[in-house]
Amino acid sequence: MIDHKLIRIVAAAAAFFCGGAAAAAGNIDFDSGGTSIREAVLAGKTAAVPEAGPAYAVQKAAPARTFVEREGVSYIWPEIVFARGADYAEFAYTMSQNRDMVRKMMLQEFGELLIPMAYANADVNELAKTILGAILTFDQMHASHKDEAVQGLGVSFENGLRAELDRLFMSNMISDGRRRIEFLSRSAYAYKGVKGGASDPALPVSTMKSVGFLIHGSYTLLGGSMIQVTVTLENLSGGTSRSFTASDSIYSIMPVLARQLFDFFQANEYQEWVNPQPNLQWLPSAVTQPEATATEGKLYCRGQGARLPYARELLLASQGGNYLPGGIPPLKFGVYLVADKQRHDEQHYFFTDSSSDATGGPVRTSAGYGTIRASYWCVKGTPSSEVRFYESLYRLRRESTDAEVNRALECLLLKLDDFGGSDWFCGGAYPSAEKAQEFLTRKGYVIELP
């Protein structure tokens, strides 16, 4: 029994790969609505300006679980077309001159050439025509030579990218069996079938599936030997794409882009970020007052039905960044309001600058700083058991008048790597947290270590 739906899908895939095969050889003029960049790549032609291709049936296929499937090897179409973009340096130079400036420059050039000849009784009109013709000829030659100089860049980039990828595989001692990408061979059945204009609906689906990715790019001249290159990687089965860009000297640009592609495919996968404080909800400071005194900050948070965070909460949230659940932007260089209280029943601050190395650690009072206006966040939710544990230890430390109990508490804080733990307060009295815990138990303090 013939599955007509399957035949239609395969035919659409074949048409996708063969769209530009019958076009005449030579440059493709995208300005006049010509062939798309994807068809130019598959047809082995060069291109002038990139243009998005139409949405083919292959692009509409069900997307993969991820852009890059990490099991096995994926094949990249063997041809890479680099389209030439604008010349930023020339554009900037041209746009920086208005019409009057150009006129003055040309008059100056003519004047420097014509005036001496006029004094020599030469025919100024004829000389002007001759000089103008020479200038125009020189400009045309310069433009022509410049165009010739970049004619072979696309081929050089293609081969350079391939070579740099292979070099990275070898230098990182990645065997063929561990490669996650390979360029499809030009002798492969899929390549020869597509290049031969195969549009037979019976073309095996497995042949079309052997091509996983297509690479094409564009380059922009920045002036001198500097160039900007953008490479686009298309997932042919999922219809999605990723782009990579770099600006560097023309001699160094391909190693930079190859590294980006190499890392994208070969880098180890890591576990997703897990929100360490799912019970907390973060609120930014007041828009009109991003820095405040402790009184102002606490008042604002209270008005939002929230509180100031503890330093541990603040630090954990900042490690998630602004784009992951439960995360906030990385902490700025400076001072933050926190709810911690250590050896003194006063307002404490979290210092993220170099003063965090001062005695007492990054969490301490404003002693020696006067009035502090600090950055702050508000948070809703109950502090974790770990935060409550450390706060309980410090509360005991503030309330106890027993010097030996205080020393044991200080050693316990030090051995547990608390922000405020210090050997200066411990004095090496207890070699471990367990020894300090045993002493405190004998003194009547039941402390369960986290």
TORKOL-4160 file (C-alpha; in steps of 0.2 Angstrom, whole numbers, padded with zeros to 4 digits, m for minus):
450
<pt num="1" X="0000" Y="0000" Z="0000"/>
<pt num="2" X="0007" Y="0017" Z="m0005"/>
<pt num="3" X="0007" Y="0031" Z="0008"/>
<pt num="4" X="0004" Y="0046" Z="m0002"/>
<pt num="5" X="0006" Y="0058" Z="0012"/>
<pt num="6" X="0024" Y="0051" Z="0014"/>
<pt num="7" X="0027" Y="0053" Z="m0004"/>
<pt num="8" X="0022" Y="0072" Z="m0003"/>
<pt num="9" X="0034" Y="0075" Z="0011"/>
<pt num="10" X="0048" Y="0067" Z="0002"/>
<pt num="11" X="0045" Y="0076" Z="m0014"/>
<pt num="12" X="0044" Y="0093" Z="m0004"/>
<pt num="13" X="0061" Y="0088" Z="0004"/>
<pt num="14" X="0068" Y="0085" Z="m0013"/>
<pt num="15" X="0062" Y="0101" Z="m0020"/>
<pt num="16" X="0069" Y="0110" Z="m0005"/>
<pt num="17" X="0086" Y="0104" Z="m0009"/>
<pt num="18" X="0085" Y="0106" Z="m0027"/>
<pt num="19" X="0077" Y="0123" Z="m0029"/>
<pt num="20" X="0091" Y="0132" Z="m0037"/>
<pt num="21" X="0099" Y="0117" Z="m0046"/>
<pt num="22" X="0092" Y="0122" Z="m0063"/>
<pt num="23" X="0097" Y="0141" Z="m0062"/>
<pt num="24" X="0111" Y="0148" Z="m0072"/>
<pt num="25" X="0128" Y="0148" Z="m0065"/>
<pt num="26" X="0135" Y="0165" Z="m0058"/>
<pt num="27" X="0131" Y="0177" Z="m0045"/>
<pt num="28" X="0113" Y="0178" Z="m0039"/>
<pt num="29" X="0106" Y="0195" Z="m0038"/>
<pt num="30" X="0095" Y="0196" Z="m0022"/>
<pt num="31" X="0091" Y="0214" Z="m0025"/>
<pt num="32" X="0080" Y="0209" Z="m0039"/>
<pt num="33" X="0071" Y="0196" Z="m0029"/>
<pt num="34" X="0082" Y="0181" Z="m0035"/>
<pt num="35" X="0086" Y="0164" Z="m0028"/>
<pt num="36" X="0087" Y="0162" Z="m0009"/>
<pt num="37" X="0103" Y="0160" Z="0000"/>
<pt num="38" X="0099" Y="0142" Z="0005"/>
<pt num="39" X="0096" Y="0137" Z="m0013"/>
<pt num="40" X="0112" Y="0146" Z="m0018"/>
<pt num="41" X="0121" Y="0135" Z="m0005"/>
<pt num="42" X="0114" Y="0119" Z="m0011"/>
<pt num="43" X="0117" Y="0124" Z="m0029"/>
<pt num="44" X="0135" Y="0128" Z="m0026"/>
<pt num="45" X="0134" Y="0146" Z="m0032"/>
<pt num="46" X="0140" Y="0162" Z="m0024"/>
<pt num="47" X="0128" Y="0176" Z="m0017"/>
<pt num="48" X="0129" Y="0195" Z="m0015"/>
<pt num="49" X="0117" Y="0199" Z="m0001"/>
<pt num="50" X="0108" Y="0186" Z="0010"/>
<pt num="51" X="0089" Y="0184" Z="0010"/>
<pt num="52" X="0078" Y="0173" Z="0020"/>
<pt num="53" X="0071" Y="0158" Z="0011"/>
<pt num="54" X="0053" Y="0153" Z="0010"/>
<pt num="55" X="0045" Y="0141" Z="0023"/>
<pt num="56" X="0047" Y="0124" Z="0015"/>
<pt num="57" X="0038" Y="0108" Z="0021"/>
<pt num="58" X="0054" Y="0102" Z="0028"/>
<pt num="59" X="0056" Y="0117" Z="0039"/>
<pt num="60" X="0038" Y="0114" Z="0046"/>
<pt num="61" X="0043" Y="0097" Z="0052"/>
<pt num="62" X="0041" Y="0093" Z="0071"/>
<pt num="63" X="0055" Y="0101" Z="0080"/>
<pt num="64" X="0068" Y="0090" Z="0089"/>
<pt num="65" X="0069" Y="0090" Z="0108"/>
<pt num="66" X="0084" Y="0101" Z="0107"/>
<pt num="67" X="0092" Y="0111" Z="0093"/>
<pt num="68" X="0107" Y="0099" Z="0094"/>
<pt num="69" X="0104" Y="0080" Z="0098"/>
<pt num="70" X="0119" Y="0075" Z="0108"/>
<pt num="71" X="0118" Y="0056" Z="0104"/>
<pt num="72" X="0127" Y="0050" Z="0088"/>
<pt num="73" X="0134" Y="0061" Z="0074"/>
<pt num="74" X="0124" Y="0074" Z="0064"/>
<pt num="75" X="0130" Y="0078" Z="0046"/>
<pt num="76" X="0132" Y="0096" Z="0039"/>
<pt num="77" X="0129" Y="0100" Z="0021"/>
<pt num="78" X="0146" Y="0100" Z="0012"/>
<pt num="79" X="0145" Y="0117" Z="0004"/>
<pt num="80" X="0145" Y="0134" Z="0014"/>
<pt num="81" X="0141" Y="0150" Z="0005"/>
<pt num="82" X="0148" Y="0167" Z="0012"/>
<pt num="83" X="0138" Y="0182" Z="0006"/>
<pt num="84" X="0146" Y="0199" Z="0005"/>
<pt num="85" X="0138" Y="0212" Z="0015"/>
<pt num="86" X="0141" Y="0231" Z="0016"/>
<pt num="87" X="0158" Y="0240" Z="0018"/>
<pt num="88" X="0155" Y="0248" Z="0034"/>
<pt num="89" X="0172" Y="0258" Z="0033"/>
<pt num="90" X="0168" Y="0265" Z="0016"/>
<pt num="91" X="0150" Y="0269" Z="0021"/>
<pt num="92" X="0156" Y="0278" Z="0037"/>
<pt num="93" X="0168" Y="0288" Z="0027"/>
<pt num="94" X="0155" Y="0293" Z="0013"/>
<pt num="95" X="0142" Y="0297" Z="0026"/>
<pt num="96" X="0154" Y="0308" Z="0036"/>
<pt num="97" X="0156" Y="0320" Z="0021"/>
<pt num="98" X="0142" Y="0332" Z="0015"/>
<pt num="99" X="0141" Y="0339" Z="m0002"/>
<pt num="100" X="0150" Y="0355" Z="0002"/>
<pt num="101" X="0165" Y="0345" Z="0009"/>
<pt num="102" X="0166" Y="0335" Z="m0006"/>
<pt num="103" X="0166" Y="0350" Z="m0017"/>
<pt num="104" X="0180" Y="0359" Z="m0007"/>
<pt num="105" X="0190" Y="0343" Z="m0008"/>
<pt num="106" X="0189" Y="0342" Z="m0026"/>
<pt num="107" X="0192" Y="0360" Z="m0029"/>
<pt num="108" X="0207" Y="0359" Z="m0019"/>
<pt num="109" X="0214" Y="0344" Z="m0028"/>
<pt num="110" X="0210" Y="0353" Z="m0045"/>
<pt num="111" X="0218" Y="0369" Z="m0039"/>
<pt num="112" X="0234" Y="0360" Z="m0034"/>
<pt num="113" X="0236" Y="0353" Z="m0051"/>
<pt num="114" X="0230" Y="0367" Z="m0062"/>
<pt num="115" X="0237" Y="0382" Z="m0055"/>
<pt num="116" X="0255" Y="0378" Z="m0058"/>
<pt num="117" X="0251" Y="0373" Z="m0076"/>
<pt num="118" X="0241" Y="0389" Z="m0079"/>
<pt num="119" X="0257" Y="0399" Z="m0074"/>
<pt num="120" X="0266" Y="0388" Z="m0087"/>
<pt num="121" X="0254" Y="0395" Z="m0101"/>
<pt num="122" X="0246" Y="0378" Z="m0103"/>
<pt num="123" X="0229" Y="0375" Z="m0110"/>
<pt num="124" X="0219" Y="0375" Z="m0093"/>
<pt num="125" X="0203" Y="0368" Z="m0101"/>
<pt num="126" X="0211" Y="0354" Z="m0109"/>
<pt num="127" X="0222" Y="0350" Z="m0094"/>
<pt num="128" X="0206" Y="0350" Z="m0083"/>
<pt num="129" X="0198" Y="0337" Z="m0094"/>
<pt num="130" X="0213" Y="0326" Z="m0094"/>
<pt num="131" X="0215" Y="0327" Z="m0075"/>
<pt num="132" X="0197" Y="0324" Z="m0072"/>
<pt num="133" X="0198" Y="0308" Z="m0084"/>
<pt num="134" X="0213" Y="0302" Z="m0074"/>
<pt num="135" X="0205" Y="0304" Z="m0058"/>
<pt num="136" X="0189" Y="0295" Z="m0063"/>
<pt num="137" X="0200" Y="0281" Z="m0071"/>
<pt num="138" X="0209" Y="0279" Z="m0055"/>
<pt num="139" X="0193" Y="0278" Z="m0044"/>
<pt num="140" X="0186" Y="0265" Z="m0056"/>
<pt num="141" X="0203" Y="0255" Z="m0055"/>
<pt num="142" X="0203" Y="0256" Z="m0036"/>
<pt num="143" X="0185" Y="0250" Z="m0035"/>
<pt num="144" X="0188" Y="0236" Z="m0047"/>
<pt num="145" X="0204" Y="0230" Z="m0038"/>
<pt num="146" X="0195" Y="0231" Z="m0022"/>
<pt num="147" X="0181" Y="0220" Z="m0029"/>
<pt num="148" X="0194" Y="0207" Z="m0035"/>
<pt num="149" X="0202" Y="0207" Z="m0018"/>
<pt num="150" X="0187" Y="0200" Z="m0010"/>
<pt num="151" X="0181" Y="0189" Z="m0024"/>
<pt num="152" X="0189" Y="0173" Z="m0016"/>
<pt num="153" X="0185" Y="0177" Z="0002"/>
<pt num="154" X="0170" Y="0166" Z="0002"/>
<pt num="155" X="0180" Y="0150" Z="m0003"/>
<pt num="156" X="0194" Y="0155" Z="0009"/>
<pt num="157" X="0181" Y="0156" Z="0023"/>
<pt num="158" X="0173" Y="0140" Z="0019"/>
<pt num="159" X="0189" Y="0130" Z="0018"/>
<pt num="160" X="0196" Y="0139" Z="0033"/>
<pt num="161" X="0181" Y="0135" Z="0044"/>
<pt num="162" X="0182" Y="0117" Z="0040"/>
<pt num="163" X="0201" Y="0116" Z="0043"/>
<pt num="164" X="0199" Y="0125" Z="0060"/>
<pt num="165" X="0185" Y="0113" Z="0066"/>
<pt num="166" X="0196" Y="0098" Z="0061"/>
<pt num="167" X="0211" Y="0106" Z="0071"/>
<pt num="168" X="0200" Y="0109" Z="0086"/>
<pt num="169" X="0194" Y="0090" Z="0086"/>
<pt num="170" X="0213" Y="0085" Z="0085"/>
<pt num="171" X="0220" Y="0097" Z="0098"/>
<pt num="172" X="0206" Y="0092" Z="0110"/>
<pt num="173" X="0210" Y="0073" Z="0106"/>
<pt num="174" X="0192" Y="0070" Z="0101"/>
<pt num="175" X="0191" Y="0053" Z="0091"/>
<pt num="176" X="0180" Y="0051" Z="0076"/>
<pt num="177" X="0168" Y="0041" Z="0087"/>
<pt num="178" X="0165" Y="0055" Z="0099"/>
<pt num="179" X="0162" Y="0068" Z="0086"/>
<pt num="180" X="0145" Y="0075" Z="0086"/>
<pt num="181" X="0146" Y="0084" Z="0069"/>
<pt num="182" X="0154" Y="0079" Z="0052"/>
<pt num="183" X="0153" Y="0087" Z="0035"/>
<pt num="184" X="0143" Y="0076" Z="0023"/>
<pt num="185" X="0155" Y="0070" Z="0009"/>
<pt num="186" X="0152" Y="0076" Z="m0009"/>
<pt num="187" X="0152" Y="0058" Z="m0014"/>
<pt num="188" X="0138" Y="0054" Z="m0003"/>
<pt num="189" X="0122" Y="0048" Z="m0011"/>
<pt num="190" X="0112" Y="0062" Z="m0004"/>
<pt num="191" X="0123" Y="0075" Z="m0010"/>
<pt num="192" X="0125" Y="0068" Z="m0028"/>
<pt num="193" X="0106" Y="0065" Z="m0029"/>
<pt num="194" X="0102" Y="0082" Z="m0024"/>
<pt num="195" X="0115" Y="0090" Z="m0035"/>
<pt num="196" X="0109" Y="0080" Z="m0049"/>
<pt num="197" X="0092" Y="0088" Z="m0048"/>
<pt num="198" X="0084" Y="0072" Z="m0041"/>
<pt num="199" X="0065" Y="0076" Z="m0038"/>
<pt num="200" X="0059" Y="0058" Z="m0038"/>
<pt num="201" X="0046" Y="0056" Z="m0025"/>
<pt num="202" X="0053" Y="0039" Z="m0022"/>
<pt num="203" X="0069" Y="0046" Z="m0015"/>
<pt num="204" X="0072" Y="0037" Z="0001"/>
<pt num="205" X="0067" Y="0047" Z="0017"/>
<pt num="206" X="0082" Y="0040" Z="0025"/>
<pt num="207" X="0093" Y="0049" Z="0012"/>
<pt num="208" X="0086" Y="0066" Z="0016"/>
<pt num="209" X="0087" Y="0063" Z="0035"/>
<pt num="210" X="0106" Y="0060" Z="0033"/>
<pt num="211" X="0108" Y="0079" Z="0031"/>
<pt num="212" X="0105" Y="0087" Z="0048"/>
<pt num="213" X="0112" Y="0105" Z="0046"/>
<pt num="214" X="0116" Y="0118" Z="0034"/>
<pt num="215" X="0128" Y="0132" Z="0036"/>
<pt num="216" X="0129" Y="0149" Z="0027"/>
<pt num="217" X="0136" Y="0166" Z="0032"/>
<pt num="218" X="0139" Y="0184" Z="0027"/>
<pt num="219" X="0154" Y="0195" Z="0030"/>
<pt num="220" X="0156" Y="0214" Z="0032"/>
<pt num="221" X="0172" Y="0224" Z="0029"/>
<pt num="222" X="0176" Y="0235" Z="0043"/>
<pt num="223" X="0191" Y="0244" Z="0037"/>
<pt num="224" X="0209" Y="0239" Z="0036"/>
<pt num="225" X="0211" Y="0220" Z="0039"/>
<pt num="226" X="0196" Y="0220" Z="0051"/>
<pt num="227" X="0181" Y="0211" Z="0046"/>
<pt num="228" X="0164" Y="0205" Z="0054"/>
<pt num="229" X="0158" Y="0188" Z="0049"/>
<pt num="230" X="0141" Y="0180" Z="0054"/>
<pt num="231" X="0138" Y="0162" Z="0052"/>
<pt num="232" X="0120" Y="0154" Z="0053"/>
<pt num="233" X="0117" Y="0136" Z="0057"/>
<pt num="234" X="0101" Y="0129" Z="0051"/>
<pt num="235" X="0093" Y="0113" Z="0058"/>
<pt num="236" X="0085" Y="0106" Z="0043"/>
<pt num="237" X="0073" Y="0094" Z="0053"/>
<pt num="238" X="0067" Y="0106" Z="0065"/>
<pt num="239" X="0066" Y="0122" Z="0055"/>
<pt num="240" X="0076" Y="0132" Z="0068"/>
<pt num="241" X="0092" Y="0142" Z="0067"/>
<pt num="242" X="0106" Y="0148" Z="0077"/>
<pt num="243" X="0119" Y="0162" Z="0073"/>
<pt num="244" X="0137" Y="0166" Z="0078"/>
<pt num="245" X="0146" Y="0182" Z="0075"/>
<pt num="246" X="0164" Y="0188" Z="0077"/>
<pt num="247" X="0174" Y="0204" Z="0073"/>
<pt num="248" X="0192" Y="0202" Z="0071"/>
<pt num="249" X="0207" Y="0203" Z="0058"/>
<pt num="250" X="0204" Y="0193" Z="0042"/>
<pt num="251" X="0218" Y="0182" Z="0047"/>
<pt num="252" X="0210" Y="0177" Z="0064"/>
<pt num="253" X="0192" Y="0177" Z="0061"/>
<pt num="254" X="0189" Y="0159" Z="0056"/>
<pt num="255" X="0197" Y="0151" Z="0072"/>
<pt num="256" X="0186" Y="0162" Z="0082"/>
<pt num="257" X="0170" Y="0157" Z="0073"/>
<pt num="258" X="0176" Y="0139" Z="0072"/>
<pt num="259" X="0178" Y="0139" Z="0091"/>
<pt num="260" X="0160" Y="0145" Z="0094"/>
<pt num="261" X="0153" Y="0131" Z="0082"/>
<pt num="262" X="0164" Y="0118" Z="0090"/>
<pt num="263" X="0159" Y="0123" Z="0108"/>
<pt num="264" X="0141" Y="0123" Z="0103"/>
<pt num="265" X="0141" Y="0105" Z="0097"/>
<pt num="266" X="0154" Y="0097" Z="0107"/>
<pt num="267" X="0153" Y="0106" Z="0124"/>
<pt num="268" X="0147" Y="0095" Z="0139"/>
<pt num="269" X="0129" Y="0096" Z="0144"/>
<pt num="270" X="0126" Y="0101" Z="0161"/>
<pt num="271" X="0111" Y="0100" Z="0173"/>
<pt num="272" X="0098" Y="0114" Z="0172"/>
<pt num="273" X="0098" Y="0127" Z="0185"/>
<pt num="274" X="0088" Y="0122" Z="0200"/>
<pt num="275" X="0080" Y="0136" Z="0210"/>
<pt num="276" X="0088" Y="0134" Z="0227"/>
<pt num="277" X="0075" Y="0145" Z="0236"/>
<pt num="278" X="0058" Y="0141" Z="0227"/>
<pt num="279" X="0049" Y="0147" Z="0242"/>
<pt num="280" X="0055" Y="0165" Z="0240"/>
<pt num="281" X="0048" Y="0179" Z="0228"/>
<pt num="282" X="0060" Y="0193" Z="0224"/>
<pt num="283" X="0055" Y="0211" Z="0222"/>
<pt num="284" X="0067" Y="0225" Z="0216"/>
<pt num="285" X="0070" Y="0241" Z="0225"/>
<pt num="286" X="0060" Y="0256" Z="0222"/>
<pt num="287" X="0063" Y="0263" Z="0204"/>
<pt num="288" X="0064" Y="0281" Z="0211"/>
<pt num="289" X="0076" Y="0276" Z="0225"/>
<pt num="290" X="0088" Y="0261" Z="0220"/>
<pt num="291" X="0099" Y="0265" Z="0234"/>
<pt num="292" X="0093" Y="0269" Z="0252"/>
<pt num="293" X="0097" Y="0270" Z="0270"/>
<pt num="294" X="0092" Y="0255" Z="0281"/>
<pt num="295" X="0077" Y="0263" Z="0287"/>
<pt num="296" X="0071" Y="0268" Z="0270"/>
<pt num="297" X="0074" Y="0251" Z="0263"/>
<pt num="298" X="0065" Y="0242" Z="0276"/>
<pt num="299" X="0050" Y="0254" Z="0275"/>
<pt num="300" X="0049" Y="0251" Z="0256"/>
<pt num="301" X="0050" Y="0232" Z="0258"/>
<pt num="302" X="0037" Y="0232" Z="0272"/>
<pt num="303" X="0025" Y="0242" Z="0261"/>
<pt num="304" X="0027" Y="0228" Z="0248"/>
<pt num="305" X="0022" Y="0215" Z="0261"/>
<pt num="306" X="0041" Y="0209" Z="0260"/>
<pt num="307" X="0057" Y="0210" Z="0270"/>
<pt num="308" X="0075" Y="0213" Z="0268"/>
<pt num="309" X="0084" Y="0196" Z="0262"/>
<pt num="310" X="0098" Y="0188" Z="0272"/>
<pt num="311" X="0115" Y="0188" Z="0264"/>
<pt num="312" X="0114" Y="0169" Z="0260"/>
<pt num="313" X="0098" Y="0172" Z="0251"/>
<pt num="314" X="0104" Y="0186" Z="0242"/>
<pt num="315" X="0120" Y="0177" Z="0236"/>
<pt num="316" X="0111" Y="0162" Z="0231"/>
<pt num="317" X="0098" Y="0172" Z="0220"/>
<pt num="318" X="0112" Y="0182" Z="0212"/>
<pt num="319" X="0120" Y="0165" Z="0206"/>
<pt num="320" X="0105" Y="0162" Z="0195"/>
<pt num="321" X="0106" Y="0178" Z="0186"/>
<pt num="322" X="0091" Y="0188" Z="0179"/>
<pt num="323" X="0085" Y="0175" Z="0167"/>
<pt num="324" X="0083" Y="0159" Z="0177"/>
<pt num="325" X="0069" Y="0155" Z="0190"/>
<pt num="326" X="0072" Y="0162" Z="0207"/>
<pt num="327" X="0087" Y="0172" Z="0201"/>
<pt num="328" X="0091" Y="0191" Z="0201"/>
<pt num="329" X="0104" Y="0201" Z="0192"/>
<pt num="330" X="0123" Y="0198" Z="0197"/>
<pt num="331" X="0127" Y="0209" Z="0212"/>
<pt num="332" X="0134" Y="0226" Z="0209"/>
<pt num="333" X="0151" Y="0231" Z="0216"/>
<pt num="334" X="0146" Y="0240" Z="0232"/>
<pt num="335" X="0135" Y="0237" Z="0247"/>
<pt num="336" X="0118" Y="0229" Z="0250"/>
<pt num="337" X="0106" Y="0230" Z="0264"/>
<pt num="338" X="0103" Y="0213" Z="0273"/>
<pt num="339" X="0093" Y="0206" Z="0288"/>
<pt num="340" X="0108" Y="0197" Z="0295"/>
<pt num="341" X="0113" Y="0201" Z="0313"/>
<pt num="342" X="0130" Y="0194" Z="0320"/>
<pt num="343" X="0139" Y="0199" Z="0336"/>
<pt num="344" X="0130" Y="0216" Z="0337"/>
<pt num="345" X="0111" Y="0219" Z="0338"/>
<pt num="346" X="0113" Y="0232" Z="0324"/>
<pt num="347" X="0109" Y="0234" Z="0305"/>
<pt num="348" X="0121" Y="0224" Z="0295"/>
<pt num="349" X="0127" Y="0226" Z="0277"/>
<pt num="350" X="0133" Y="0214" Z="0263"/>
<pt num="351" X="0149" Y="0221" Z="0256"/>
<pt num="352" X="0153" Y="0215" Z="0238"/>
<pt num="353" X="0168" Y="0227" Z="0235"/>
<pt num="354" X="0186" Y="0225" Z="0241"/>
<pt num="355" X="0182" Y="0229" Z="0258"/>
<pt num="356" X="0173" Y="0212" Z="0260"/>
<pt num="357" X="0190" Y="0206" Z="0264"/>
<pt num="358" X="0191" Y="0217" Z="0280"/>
<pt num="359" X="0190" Y="0210" Z="0298"/>
<pt num="360" X="0173" Y="0202" Z="0300"/>
<pt num="361" X="0170" Y="0197" Z="0282"/>
<pt num="362" X="0158" Y="0203" Z="0270"/>
<pt num="363" X="0143" Y="0204" Z="0282"/>
<pt num="364" X="0146" Y="0218" Z="0295"/>
<pt num="365" X="0139" Y="0234" Z="0303"/>
<pt num="366" X="0142" Y="0251" Z="0296"/>
<pt num="367" X="0156" Y="0254" Z="0310"/>
<pt num="368" X="0169" Y="0266" Z="0302"/>
<pt num="369" X="0158" Y="0270" Z="0287"/>
<pt num="370" X="0145" Y="0282" Z="0294"/>
<pt num="371" X="0128" Y="0283" Z="0286"/>
<pt num="372" X="0127" Y="0270" Z="0272"/>
<pt num="373" X="0116" Y="0272" Z="0257"/>
<pt num="374" X="0115" Y="0254" Z="0250"/>
<pt num="375" X="0107" Y="0244" Z="0236"/>
<pt num="376" X="0094" Y="0232" Z="0241"/>
<pt num="377" X="0081" Y="0219" Z="0236"/>
<pt num="378" X="0065" Y="0214" Z="0245"/>
<pt num="379" X="0059" Y="0196" Z="0247"/>
<pt num="380" X="0043" Y="0187" Z="0251"/>
<pt num="381" X="0044" Y="0170" Z="0260"/>
<pt num="382" X="0050" Y="0161" Z="0275"/>
<pt num="383" X="0069" Y="0160" Z="0278"/>
<pt num="384" X="0076" Y="0142" Z="0275"/>
<pt num="385" X="0081" Y="0131" Z="0290"/>
<pt num="386" X="0100" Y="0134" Z="0286"/>
<pt num="387" X="0097" Y="0153" Z="0287"/>
<pt num="388" X="0088" Y="0151" Z="0303"/>
<pt num="389" X="0102" Y="0140" Z="0310"/>
<pt num="390" X="0115" Y="0152" Z="0308"/>
<pt num="391" X="0105" Y="0166" Z="0315"/>
<pt num="392" X="0101" Y="0156" Z="0330"/>
<pt num="393" X="0120" Y="0153" Z="0333"/>
<pt num="394" X="0123" Y="0172" Z="0332"/>
<pt num="395" X="0108" Y="0176" Z="0344"/>
<pt num="396" X="0116" Y="0164" Z="0356"/>
<pt num="397" X="0133" Y="0173" Z="0354"/>
<pt num="398" X="0125" Y="0190" Z="0357"/>
<pt num="399" X="0116" Y="0184" Z="0373"/>
<pt num="400" X="0129" Y="0173" Z="0381"/>
<pt num="401" X="0141" Y="0180" Z="0394"/>
<pt num="402" X="0151" Y="0164" Z="0396"/>
<pt num="403" X="0167" Y="0167" Z="0387"/>
<pt num="404" X="0170" Y="0148" Z="0384"/>
<pt num="405" X="0153" Y="0146" Z="0376"/>
<pt num="406" X="0156" Y="0161" Z="0365"/>
<pt num="407" X="0173" Y="0153" Z="0360"/>
<pt num="408" X="0164" Y="0137" Z="0355"/>
<pt num="409" X="0151" Y="0146" Z="0346"/>
<pt num="410" X="0164" Y="0156" Z="0336"/>
<pt num="411" X="0174" Y="0140" Z="0332"/>
<pt num="412" X="0158" Y="0132" Z="0326"/>
<pt num="413" X="0154" Y="0147" Z="0315"/>
<pt num="414" X="0172" Y="0146" Z="0308"/>
<pt num="415" X="0172" Y="0127" Z="0305"/>
<pt num="416" X="0155" Y="0129" Z="0296"/>
<pt num="417" X="0162" Y="0142" Z="0284"/>
<pt num="418" X="0150" Y="0156" Z="0289"/>
<pt num="419" X="0152" Y="0173" Z="0282"/>
<pt num="420" X="0157" Y="0180" Z="0299"/>
<pt num="421" X="0168" Y="0166" Z="0305"/>
<pt num="422" X="0185" Y="0171" Z="0311"/>
<pt num="423" X="0200" Y="0162" Z="0318"/>
<pt num="424" X="0204" Y="0177" Z="0328"/>
<pt num="425" X="0188" Y="0174" Z="0339"/>
<pt num="426" X="0190" Y="0155" Z="0339"/>
<pt num="427" X="0209" Y="0155" Z="0343"/>
<pt num="428" X="0210" Y="0137" Z="0338"/>
<pt num="429" X="0201" Y="0131" Z="0354"/>
<pt num="430" X="0191" Y="0117" Z="0345"/>
<pt num="431" X="0199" Y="0107" Z="0330"/>
<pt num="432" X="0182" Y="0103" Z="0322"/>
<pt num="433" X="0163" Y="0108" Z="0322"/>
<pt num="434" X="0159" Y="0092" Z="0331"/>
<pt num="435" X="0171" Y="0095" Z="0346"/>
<pt num="436" X="0163" Y="0113" Z="0348"/>
<pt num="437" X="0146" Y="0105" Z="0347"/>
<pt num="438" X="0150" Y="0092" Z="0360"/>
<pt num="439" X="0156" Y="0106" Z="0372"/>
<pt num="440" X="0140" Y="0116" Z="0369"/>
<pt num="441" X="0129" Y="0100" Z="0373"/>
<pt num="442" X="0138" Y="0098" Z="0389"/>
<pt num="443" X="0134" Y="0116" Z="0393"/>
<pt num="444" X="0115" Y="0113" Z="0389"/>
<pt num="445" X="0114" Y="0120" Z="0371"/>
<pt num="446" X="0106" Y="0107" Z="0360"/>
<pt num="447" X="0113" Y="0111" Z="0342"/>
<pt num="448" X="0110" Y="0100" Z="0327"/>
<pt num="449" X="0123" Y="0103" Z="0313"/>
<pt num="450" X="0116" Y="0106" Z="0296"/>
